[in-house]
């Protein structure tokens, strides 16, 4: 069976879904990822800690999130959206 679906939107963004229809990764292709994909705790942390940037890619894993910012910094969060570290 199919274990994931890949969708490319007309604006160039890419969204990967698992077999149950849950998003796994949203790649804005250097565009701002829509807020609906980003947990509020992550949105708030980025707005406060990295003003004048936005999330251009977010990945949801079983136990964490990874977010790439428009300034090139990669951040890692736990499953609840709490900041863990800057990812090298």
N, C-alpha and C positions, 0 to 999 in steps of 0.2 A: 504494500500500500504506500500511499504518499505520506511522507512525514513532515513536509513543509511546502509552503506556497510562497512564491516570489512575485511581487506586484510592482510594476513601475508606473507611476502616475504621470499624467500629461505634463506636469511641471518639472519632471525629471527625478523626483524623489523616489526612493525605493523602500518598500516595506516587506519584510519577511514575516510570515505567519507559521505557527506550528499546525499540526494536523487537526487541532481542535478549534482553530480560528483565532488563537491568541497571538498578538504581535510578539515577535522575538527581537526584531531590529528595525529601526527606522533611520535611513540614511538620507539626509536632506540634500546631499550632493552640494555642500557649501551653502545651503539655504537654511533658514531657521526651521527647526522641527516644530510642528504644531503643538501647542500646550496640552492638548488632549492626550498625547502620548506620554507626557512627562509628569510623574508624581509631584504633587504640590511641595513636598519637603525638598525635593531636588530643585525644582524651579526656584523656591525661596532661597536655598543655599547659594545657587549660582547668582541670582540677582543681588544678594547681599555681598558675597565674597568676590565676585568677578563682574562688577558693573561694566556696562558697555560691551558685553559679550553676549552670545546666545548659543544654545546647544544646536549643533549641526548634525549630530548623530547620537543615537542612544540605543543601547543593547540591554535586553533583559535576560538574565540567566536565572537558574534555579534559586540561587542564594544571593544574587547581587545585580546591580546595574552598573553599566559603564557609559559615561557620557563624554563626548568630544566637543570642546568649545570652539568658537569661531577664532580664537587666538591660538589654537593648536594644542592647548592643554587638555589632557585626558584625566578624567576624575573617576573614582570608583566609590560606589555607595553600597550599603548593605540592602537586604531585601525590603527593608522598611523605608529606604530612601535617606538613611543617615550617612553622612560623609565618612568615608574610611581613609582614603588617601589619594594623592596625586599619582597616577599610573605613569611609569616611565615608558 
